Amino acid sequence: MRPLILASLIAAAPAIALADAAEDALEARAGYMKMLAMNMGTLAGMAKGDIAYDAAAATAAGDNIEALSKYTLPALFIPGTSPADGVETEALPAVWDNSADFAAEYVAFQTAAAGAGAALGAGQDALGPVLGKLGGACKACHDDFRKE
């Protein structure tokens, strides 16, 4: 009887591992986007005047965004995490159908984020141009790869 149970567990292990990998990827994507949104929100609040400009806080938010941009986000869009897999996600099927285009949009975000922290610490006048680059990169990706 024990060999049968062991054989069943061994046979089920790949499916369990895939399910765990998909869950981990979904959680990581959500956490990544939340951290990005928090830092972008700080900068947007300063740009709108809702939050007083603070060079240290702006620099920290920019540095955080730059650090996040160095993560390989497209690697989290693995099989088992798409709408075609029955997963509720804001990611459109285009992420998986056009993965090279999705990766190129992410590279554009990485380029926009490069040096953001240093630039944002230079003064409130830097907020608009830096946010313009970052927001443009985010929007370009969202237009093609994210639900409205």
N, CA and C of each residue as an Amber inpcrd file, in Angstrom:
protein
   444
   0.8230000  -1.1880000   0.0000000   0.0000000   0.0000000   0.0000000
   0.8730000   1.2600000   0.0000000   1.9230000   1.2710000   0.7940000
   2.7870000   2.4410000   0.8800000   3.4580000   2.7610000  -0.4520000
   3.9190000   1.7970000  -1.2090000   4.5260000   2.1240000  -2.4970000
   3.5370000   2.8190000  -3.4320000   2.2620000   2.4600000  -3.3540000
   1.2440000   3.0960000  -4.1890000   1.0590000   4.5620000  -3.7940000
   1.0290000   4.8400000  -2.5150000   0.9000000   6.2210000  -2.0370000
   2.1160000   7.0340000  -2.4610000   3.2950000   6.4570000  -2.2840000
   4.5240000   7.1440000  -2.6720000   4.5440000   7.4090000  -4.1720000
   4.1390000   6.4340000  -4.9580000   4.1050000   6.6060000  -6.4150000
   3.1210000   7.7070000  -6.8050000   1.9830000   7.7830000  -6.1300000
   0.9880000   8.8220000  -6.4060000   1.5380000  10.2040000  -6.0850000
   2.2280000  10.3080000  -4.9730000   2.8150000  11.5920000  -4.5900000
   3.8920000  12.0290000  -5.5760000   4.7030000  11.0860000  -5.9940000
   5.7590000  11.4000000  -6.9530000   5.1510000  11.8360000  -8.2800000
   4.1110000  11.1630000  -8.7140000   3.4560000  11.5020000  -9.9750000
   2.7930000  12.8820000  -9.9020000   2.2690000  13.2600000  -8.7420000
   1.5840000  14.5470000  -8.5850000   2.5490000  15.6990000  -8.3620000
   3.7810000  15.4230000  -8.0220000   4.7500000  16.4830000  -7.6880000
   4.9200000  17.5210000  -8.7820000   5.0500000  17.1530000 -10.0710000
   5.2060000  18.1990000 -11.0910000   4.0030000  19.1390000 -11.1630000
   2.7990000  18.6280000 -11.0260000   1.6070000  19.4800000 -11.0610000
   1.5690000  20.4040000  -9.8550000   1.9460000  19.8800000  -8.7060000
   1.9870000  20.7040000  -7.5020000   3.0380000  21.7970000  -7.6440000
   4.1990000  21.4350000  -8.1650000   5.2720000  22.4150000  -8.3560000
   4.8500000  23.4900000  -9.3330000   4.1520000  23.1040000 -10.4280000
   3.6900000  24.0920000 -11.4040000   2.6640000  25.0190000 -10.7750000
   1.7460000  24.4610000  -9.9840000   0.7410000  25.2880000  -9.3220000
   1.4030000  26.2730000  -8.3690000   2.3870000  25.8080000  -7.6080000
   3.0990000  26.6970000  -6.6940000   3.8590000  27.7700000  -7.4550000
   4.4840000  27.4160000  -8.5660000   5.2240000  28.3870000  -9.3620000
   4.2840000  29.4480000  -9.9170000   3.1160000  29.0350000 -10.3820000
   2.1410000  29.9940000 -10.9120000   1.6470000  30.9220000  -9.8120000
   1.3150000  30.3510000  -8.6530000   0.8600000  31.1830000  -7.5300000
   1.9460000  32.1640000  -7.1060000   3.1790000  31.6830000  -7.0240000
   4.2930000  32.5440000  -6.6440000   4.4780000  33.6740000  -7.6610000
   4.3880000  33.3440000  -8.9450000   4.5510000  34.3550000  -9.9870000
   3.4470000  35.4010000  -9.9030000   2.2180000  34.9570000  -9.6840000
   1.0930000  35.9010000  -9.5710000   1.2680000  36.8280000  -8.3660000
   1.6600000  36.2540000  -7.2370000   1.8820000  37.0640000  -6.0380000
   3.0370000  38.0360000  -6.2350000   4.0990000  37.5750000  -6.8630000
   5.2560000  38.4390000  -7.1030000   4.8940000  39.5860000  -8.0470000
   4.1310000  39.2960000  -9.0950000   3.7020000  40.3490000 -10.0240000
   2.8740000  41.3920000  -9.3050000   1.9380000  40.9430000  -8.4930000
   1.0830000  41.8800000  -7.7580000   1.9110000  42.7290000  -6.7990000
   2.8390000  42.1080000  -6.0970000   3.6970000  42.8500000  -5.1710000
   4.5800000  43.8450000  -5.8900000   5.1300000  43.4340000  -7.0140000
   5.9730000  44.3190000  -7.8170000   5.1820000  45.5580000  -8.2330000
   3.9900000  45.3340000  -8.7880000   3.1750000  46.4570000  -9.2650000
   2.7470000  47.3650000  -8.1120000   2.5030000  46.7720000  -6.9500000
   2.1200000  47.5810000  -5.7910000   3.2810000  48.4760000  -5.3500000
   4.4780000  47.9220000  -5.3170000   5.6430000  48.7350000  -4.9280000
   5.8920000  49.8370000  -5.9520000   5.7480000  49.4990000  -7.2180000
   5.9270000  50.5010000  -8.2650000   4.8790000  51.6040000  -8.1220000
   3.6400000  51.2290000  -7.9100000   2.5520000  52.2030000  -7.7610000
   2.7560000  53.1040000  -6.5430000   3.2350000  52.5420000  -5.4440000
   3.4640000  53.3540000  -4.2430000   4.5090000  54.4380000  -4.5100000
   5.5780000  54.0730000  -5.1730000   6.6410000  55.0330000  -5.4530000
   6.2220000  56.0420000  -6.5120000   5.5260000  55.5890000  -7.5350000
   5.0080000  56.5180000  -8.5450000   3.9870000  57.4600000  -7.9040000
   3.2040000  56.9440000  -6.9800000   2.2130000  57.7690000  -6.2880000
   2.8570000  58.8780000  -5.4780000   3.9580000  58.5670000  -4.8350000
   4.6910000  59.5940000  -4.0800000   5.1300000  60.7140000  -5.0180000
   5.7060000  60.3300000  -6.1400000   6.1920000  61.3290000  -7.1000000
   5.0450000  62.1090000  -7.7320000   3.9750000  61.4300000  -8.0800000
   2.8180000  62.1100000  -8.6670000   2.2010000  63.0780000  -7.6630000
   2.1470000  62.6670000  -6.4060000   1.6190000  63.5530000  -5.3660000
   2.4520000  64.8130000  -5.2310000   3.7610000  64.6750000  -5.3130000
   4.6470000  65.8400000  -5.2530000   4.4550000  66.7170000  -6.4880000
   4.3240000  66.1050000  -7.6530000   4.1570000  66.8680000  -8.8920000
   2.8460000  67.6440000  -8.8930000   1.8070000  67.0740000  -8.3160000
   0.4990000  67.7270000  -8.2590000   0.4090000  68.7470000  -7.1300000
   1.3560000  68.7130000  -6.2110000   1.3050000  69.6020000  -5.0670000
   0.5120000  69.0420000  -3.9050000   0.0490000  67.8030000  -4.0130000
  -0.6900000  67.1710000  -2.9160000   0.2550000  66.7820000  -1.7840000
   1.5160000  66.5690000  -2.1280000   2.5630000  66.2420000  -1.1610000
   3.6660000  67.2750000  -1.3640000   4.1510000  67.8380000  -0.2740000
   5.2360000  68.8150000  -0.3910000   6.4710000  68.1430000  -0.9720000
   7.1420000  68.8380000  -1.8830000   8.3670000  68.2820000  -2.4670000
   9.3920000  68.0930000  -1.3660000   9.9940000  66.9280000  -1.3610000
  11.0440000  66.5780000  -0.4170000  12.1070000  65.8560000  -1.2290000
  13.2710000  66.4640000  -1.3430000  14.3280000  65.9070000  -2.1940000
  14.7020000  64.4830000  -1.7760000  14.7950000  64.2370000  -0.4750000
  15.1750000  62.8970000  -0.0020000  14.1040000  61.8730000  -0.3640000
  12.8400000  62.2350000  -0.1680000  11.7510000  61.3080000  -0.4900000
  11.6430000  61.0890000  -2.0000000  11.8420000  62.1400000  -2.7760000
  11.7970000  62.0080000  -4.2330000  12.9410000  61.1240000  -4.7240000
  14.1180000  61.3560000  -4.1560000  15.2750000  60.5380000  -4.5250000
  15.0280000  59.0780000  -4.1680000  14.5020000  58.8350000  -2.9760000
  14.2320000  57.4590000  -2.5440000  13.2140000  56.7970000  -3.4700000
  12.1500000  57.5030000  -3.8190000  11.1390000  56.9350000  -4.7130000
  11.7530000  56.6380000  -6.0820000  12.5440000  57.5680000  -6.5880000
  13.2080000  57.3450000  -7.8730000  14.1810000  56.1900000  -7.8220000
  14.9510000  56.1140000  -6.7400000  15.8880000  54.9940000  -6.5740000
  15.1430000  53.6640000  -6.5080000  14.0110000  53.6680000  -5.7970000
  13.2120000  52.4470000  -5.6940000  12.6880000  52.0180000  -7.0600000
  12.2030000  52.9700000  -7.8400000  11.7000000  52.6580000  -9.1750000
  12.8330000  52.1220000 -10.0500000  13.9850000  52.7730000  -9.9470000
  15.1260000  52.2990000 -10.7230000  15.5100000  50.8730000 -10.3030000
  15.5130000  50.6040000  -9.0000000  15.8330000  49.2530000  -8.5220000
  14.7920000  48.2480000  -9.0140000  13.5290000  48.6150000  -8.9520000
  12.4800000  47.7220000  -9.4390000  12.6430000  47.4380000 -10.9300000
  13.0830000  48.4400000 -11.6750000  13.2380000  48.2560000 -13.1200000
  14.3310000  47.2430000 -13.4580000  15.1990000  46.9690000 -12.5190000
  16.2810000  46.0200000 -12.7730000  15.8310000  44.5720000 -12.5860000
  14.6520000  44.4130000 -12.0180000  14.1000000  43.0740000 -11.8660000
  13.5970000  42.6090000 -13.2290000  13.6860000  41.3310000 -13.5030000
  13.2470000  40.7910000 -14.7860000  11.7610000  40.4520000 -14.7200000
  10.9300000  41.4750000 -14.7440000   9.4900000  41.2970000 -14.6170000
   8.9010000  40.3510000 -15.6570000   9.2720000  40.4250000 -16.9220000
   8.6480000  39.5060000 -17.8880000   8.7870000  38.0280000 -17.5150000
   9.7870000  37.6830000 -16.7300000   9.9680000  36.2950000 -16.3130000
   8.8550000  35.8150000 -15.3910000   8.0570000  36.7240000 -14.8520000
   6.9530000  36.3380000 -13.9690000   5.6660000  36.0170000 -14.7280000
   5.6820000  36.2080000 -16.0350000   4.5070000  35.9170000 -16.8510000
   4.6830000  34.5310000 -17.4720000   4.5860000  33.5370000 -16.5960000
   4.8770000  32.1450000 -16.9540000   3.6060000  31.4060000 -17.3550000
   3.7630000  30.2510000 -17.9870000   2.5930000  29.4220000 -18.2790000
   1.8130000  29.1320000 -16.9870000   0.5170000  29.1460000 -17.1200000
  -0.3400000  28.9050000 -15.9630000  -0.7830000  30.1760000 -15.2730000
  -0.3570000  31.3520000 -15.7980000  -0.7170000  32.6260000 -15.1400000
  -1.4430000  33.5780000 -16.0830000  -1.9480000  33.0710000 -17.1830000
  -2.6030000  33.9370000 -18.1700000  -4.1210000  33.8030000 -18.0930000
  -4.8370000  34.7380000 -18.7190000  -6.2930000  34.6080000 -18.7720000
  -6.7260000  33.3000000 -19.4490000  -5.9370000  32.8180000 -20.4140000
  -6.2600000  31.5560000 -21.0820000  -6.2100000  30.3700000 -20.1210000
  -5.4920000  30.5430000 -19.0170000  -5.3980000  29.5010000 -17.9990000
  -6.4970000  29.6380000 -16.9450000  -7.4100000  30.5930000 -17.1730000
  -8.4960000  30.8180000 -16.2240000  -8.1070000  31.6900000 -15.0510000
  -6.9820000  32.3670000 -15.1590000  -6.4970000  33.2200000 -14.0800000
  -7.0930000  34.6180000 -14.2420000  -7.5990000  35.1550000 -13.1440000
  -8.0510000  36.5500000 -13.1580000  -6.8280000  37.4340000 -13.0330000
  -6.5630000  38.1930000 -14.0730000  -5.3970000  39.0450000 -14.1090000
  -5.7090000  40.2570000 -14.9610000  -5.0250000  41.3440000 -14.6860000
  -5.1790000  42.5370000 -15.5090000  -4.3160000  42.4520000 -16.7610000
  -3.4560000  41.4580000 -16.8250000  -2.6150000  41.2620000 -18.0030000
  -3.4700000  40.7140000 -19.1430000  -3.2740000  41.2910000 -20.3140000
  -3.9860000  40.8270000 -21.4970000  -3.2690000  39.6140000 -22.1050000
  -3.9720000  38.8000000 -22.8680000  -3.3290000  37.6660000 -23.5290000
  -2.1410000  38.0810000 -24.4030000  -2.1130000  39.3190000 -24.8340000
  -1.0140000  39.8110000 -25.6650000   0.3440000  39.6510000 -24.9790000
   0.3670000  39.6360000 -23.6570000   1.6370000  39.4410000 -22.9400000
   2.2650000  38.1190000 -23.3630000   1.4570000  37.0810000 -23.4590000
   1.9480000  35.7550000 -23.8110000   2.0320000  35.5850000 -25.3300000
   1.0980000  36.1980000 -26.0590000   1.0750000  36.0720000 -27.5140000
   2.2000000  36.8570000 -28.1860000   2.5780000  37.9880000 -27.5910000
   3.6100000  38.8640000 -28.1450000   4.6870000  39.1210000 -27.0930000
   5.2490000  38.0520000 -26.5730000   6.1820000  38.1870000 -25.4580000
   7.4110000  39.0240000 -25.8090000   7.8500000  38.9850000 -27.0600000
   9.0120000  39.8020000 -27.4450000   8.6650000  41.2850000 -27.3840000
   7.4680000  41.6540000 -27.8300000   7.0330000  43.0560000 -27.7520000
   6.8720000  43.4890000 -26.2960000   6.3280000  42.5810000 -25.4750000
   6.1720000  42.8790000 -24.0590000   7.5360000  43.1210000 -23.4130000
   8.4880000  42.2740000 -23.7220000   9.8390000  42.4280000 -23.1740000
  10.4640000  43.7360000 -23.6490000  10.2160000  44.1250000 -24.8900000
  10.7580000  45.3890000 -25.4180000  10.1510000  46.5850000 -24.6910000
   8.8780000  46.5150000 -24.3640000   8.2460000  47.6000000 -23.5980000
   8.8650000  47.6980000 -22.2100000   9.2040000  46.5530000 -21.6420000
   9.8310000  46.5700000 -20.3260000  11.2260000  47.1770000 -20.3960000
  11.9500000  46.9080000 -21.4540000  13.2680000  47.5230000 -21.6460000
  13.1150000  49.0440000 -21.7460000  12.0640000  49.5060000 -22.4060000
  11.8140000  50.9560000 -22.4950000  11.5680000  51.5360000 -21.0990000
  10.8600000  50.7920000 -20.2470000  10.6540000  51.2360000 -18.8620000
  11.9850000  51.2850000 -18.1180000  12.8140000  50.2740000 -18.3110000
  14.1200000  50.2560000 -17.6540000  14.9520000  51.4740000 -18.0680000
  14.8930000  51.8120000 -19.3250000  15.6200000  52.9770000 -19.8280000
  15.0810000  54.2560000 -19.1970000  13.7650000  54.3710000 -19.1080000
  13.1490000  55.5560000 -18.5090000  13.5040000  55.6820000 -17.0320000
  13.6420000  54.5600000 -16.3500000  13.9150000  54.5710000 -14.9090000
  15.3830000  54.8310000 -14.5830000  16.2560000  54.6300000 -15.5400000
  17.6900000  54.7870000 -15.2890000  18.0100000  56.2060000 -14.8300000
  18.6190000  56.3280000 -13.6630000  19.0200000  57.6220000 -13.1250000
  17.8950000  58.4330000 -12.5210000  16.7250000  57.8410000 -12.3400000
  15.5700000  58.5860000 -11.8330000  15.8260000  59.1790000 -10.4570000
  16.3900000  58.4120000  -9.5600000  16.6230000  58.9030000  -8.1970000
  17.5210000  60.1130000  -8.1730000  18.6230000  60.0490000  -8.8630000
  19.5650000  61.1770000  -8.9020000  18.9100000  62.4010000  -9.5210000
  18.1570000  62.1940000 -10.5950000  17.5080000  63.3280000 -11.2610000
  16.4600000  63.9730000 -10.3580000  15.7070000  63.1620000  -9.6420000
  14.6190000  63.6860000  -8.8170000  15.1160000  64.4500000  -7.5950000
  16.3110000  64.1580000  -7.1580000  16.8680000  64.8700000  -6.0190000
  17.3570000  66.2620000  -6.3790000  17.4000000  66.5720000  -7.6570000
  17.9260000  67.8640000  -8.1210000  16.9650000  69.0210000  -7.8900000
  15.7370000  68.7160000  -7.5950000  14.7750000  69.7950000  -7.3400000
  13.4080000  69.4670000  -7.9180000  12.4310000  70.2340000  -7.4840000
  11.0450000  69.9930000  -7.8790000  10.8460000  70.1080000  -9.3910000
  11.6440000  70.9180000 -10.0510000  11.5190000  71.0810000 -11.4980000
  11.8280000  69.7860000 -12.2530000  12.5140000  68.8710000 -11.6180000
  12.8470000  67.6000000 -12.2780000  11.6690000  66.6310000 -12.2840000
  10.6760000  66.8550000 -11.4260000   9.5540000  65.9210000 -11.3220000
   8.8380000  65.7180000 -12.6570000   8.4940000  66.8030000 -13.3130000
   7.7370000  66.7070000 -14.5660000   8.4430000  65.8890000 -15.6290000
   9.6840000  66.2210000 -15.9600000  10.3690000  65.4430000 -16.9990000
  10.5720000  63.9710000 -16.6370000  10.9410000  63.6940000 -15.3940000
  11.1620000  62.3000000 -14.9930000   9.8450000  61.5340000 -15.0010000
   8.7920000  62.1410000 -14.4330000   7.4870000  61.4730000 -14.4390000
   6.9680000  61.3010000 -15.8600000   7.2560000  62.2490000 -16.7300000
   6.8420000  62.1340000 -18.1210000   7.4570000  60.9090000 -18.7830000
   8.7470000  60.7010000 -18.5490000   9.4270000  59.5290000 -19.1240000
   8.8830000  58.2370000 -18.5210000   8.7750000  58.2190000 -17.1850000
   8.2930000  57.0050000 -16.5250000   6.8390000  56.7160000 -16.8950000
   6.0140000  57.7570000 -16.8150000   4.5990000  57.5810000 -17.1420000
   4.3830000  57.1650000 -18.5850000   5.1850000  57.7290000 -19.4830000
   5.0800000  57.3500000 -20.8860000   5.4230000  55.8860000 -21.1100000
   6.4500000  55.4230000 -20.4250000   6.8420000  54.0110000 -20.5450000
   5.7640000  53.1040000 -19.9550000   5.2180000  53.5040000 -18.8170000
   4.1480000  52.7020000 -18.1970000   2.9220000  52.6610000 -19.1150000
   2.5290000  53.8200000 -19.6250000   1.3480000  53.9060000 -20.4820000
   1.5150000  53.0760000 -21.7480000   2.6800000  53.1410000 -22.3660000
   2.9050000  52.3900000 -23.5960000   2.6910000  50.8960000 -23.3770000
   3.1740000  50.4040000 -22.2570000   3.0040000  48.9920000 -21.9440000
   1.5440000  48.6930000 -21.6000000   0.9390000  49.5370000 -20.7880000
  -0.4470000  49.3210000 -20.3750000  -1.3950000  49.3640000 -21.5680000
  -1.1070000  50.2250000 -22.5300000  -1.9960000  50.3330000 -23.7040000
  -2.1510000  49.0010000 -24.4280000  -1.0750000  48.2450000 -24.5310000
  -1.1080000  47.0000000 -25.2990000  -1.2040000  45.7340000 -24.4590000
  -0.8320000  45.8180000 -23.1920000  -0.6780000  44.5880000 -22.4240000
  -1.4650000  44.5330000 -21.1180000  -2.2960000  45.5330000 -20.8360000
  -3.0430000  45.5530000 -19.5690000  -4.4800000  45.9630000 -19.8280000
  -5.3920000  45.3260000 -19.1120000  -6.8040000  45.7110000 -19.2000000
  -6.9620000  47.1410000 -18.7040000  -7.9530000  47.8230000 -19.2330000
  -8.2260000  49.1900000 -18.7720000  -8.8210000  49.1690000 -17.3860000
